Amino acid sequence: MSDVILTVACRDREGIVAKVAGFLADRGFTIRDSQQFGDIETGLFFMRVHAAMGRRFDIDELRTEFGAAVGDVLGARWAVHDPGRRHRMLVMVSRQGHCLNDLLHRVRTGSMPAEIVAVVSNHEDFRELVDWHAIPFHHVPVTAATKGAAEDELRKLISAYDADSVVLARYMQILSDSLCRELAGRAINIHHSLLPSFKGARPYAQAHARGVKVIGATAHYVTADLDEGPIIEQDFTRVDHMHSASDLSAIGRDLEALALARAVTAHAEHRVLMNGSRTVVFR
């Protein structure tokens, strides 16, 4: 079978589902999975369809036909994806390796529909780990004086590796506004969900001192508004007085790794559609 994934986001109107389904049926596709959502608040409609047919087809030709027959007619943001093509991600990390290690394991075991094409870090700490996985490692140090040059090097690496997305797996440098705009909808970040209450160093120690009862993690798209991009995934757990600051930190690391993995997987499977400052995430 030859598969395809279609995504559509447009103003809600009658007949959208019929139009997409009819387009696929006319070309011999069978719909394997279809999800849609009409947002009453914004008046927008979102759809993801996974379809297949019993013969090979030219995906570029299908894109041209879909745009002319459906996408342009609806004035939609649309895309035609090949689910057989593995998503290519460039991972960035600093000195906390739990999210990187989790992503490396998931990719290596095939539990994540993606490949890590390179790892970029402003420190050398994880070179040996990344080398063991036979993935290119690039040390790109960042200082206030070299930040612009470092981001230019990052741009070159993203292009050289033909990366579909950039995953900030606890990368502790703030990207410039211009780079955030260039990577809009393509860069995913993870952070603890204690923000904005506990900023800066040792957030779990701060949270422990205040006696928090819930901790969690948030994965979101990167924007120029620090840690405020459209949320893709979150996870949390309840804690109590029995948990030390070290306990909270350990639990937080697990939640961060899990939330990031779910977000990256959803993004790689084309299940995330932008809805203004929010996202629609099909399961």
C-alpha positions, 0 to 999 in steps of 0.5 A, a space after each residue: 500500500 502507498 500511504 499519504 497524510 493530508 492536513 487542512 486548516 481553514 475557515 469552517 464551512 459546509 462540505 469540507 469533509 466531503 470535499 477532502 473525502 471525495 478528492 481521495 475517493 476519486 483517485 482510488 484512496 481508502 481512508 484509514 483514519 480521519 480526525 477533525 475539529 471545528 473551533 466554535 470560538 475562532 470559526 476555524 476547522 482542522 482536519 487530518 486524514 491518513 489514506 492509502 491506495 493499492 498502488 504507488 503514486 507521485 506525491 508531488 503530483 498529488 500535492 499539485 492536484 490537492 492544492 488546485 482542487 481542495 486547498 486553494 478553493 478552501 483558502 486553507 493552510 494545507 499539506 500533503 505528507 509522506 508518512 513513509 519518510 522519517 522525520 529529521 530532527 536536529 537536537 540541541 542540548 546543554 548540560 542536562 542530558 535526560 531529554 537527549 538520552 530519552 530521545 536517543 533511546 526512542 529513536 534507536 529502538 524505533 519507538 519514535 517515528 523520527 531520526 536524529 540527524 545531528 546533535 548541537 551543544 554549547 558544551 562537550 559533555 555529551 559528545 561521547 554519548 552521541 558518538 556511541 549512537 553514531 550521530 554527528 555531534 557539533 560543539 557550538 560554544 555561545 558567549 555574549 560576544 559570539 551569539 550571532 556567529 553561533 546562530 549563523 553556524 546553527 542555521 548552516 547545520 540545519 540546512 546541511 542536515 536538511 532538518 525538518 525540526 529543531 528540538 531543544 532538549 534542555 538547551 539553556 541558551 535563548 534563541 534570538 527573535 530573528 531565529 525564532 521567527 525563522 524556525 516558527 512551527 519547527 522548533 520545540 522546547 521543553 521546560 518545567 511547568 513551575 514557570 512563571 512562579 519559580 524562574 532562574 536557578 534551582 526551580 525545584 528547590 524554590 518549589 520545595 521551599 514553597 511546598 508545591 503540591 503539583 509539578 509538571 512539564 510543558 513542551 511547546 513551539 519556540 517563539 520570541 516570547 520566552 517559554 510562552 509559545 503554543 503548547 503541544 504537550 504537558 504532563 504533571 504529577 502530585 507531590 507532597 511534604 514527603 518529597 525532598 527538593 532532590 525528589 522533585 527534581 528527579 520526578 521533574 526530569 522524568 516528566 520533561 522527557 515524557 512530555 517532550 517525547 510525546 510532543 516530538 512524536 505528535 509533530 513528526 506524525 503531523 498531528 499538530 495544527 496551529 490555532 493562533 496561540 494554541 494548537 490542535 493536537 489529534 491523537 
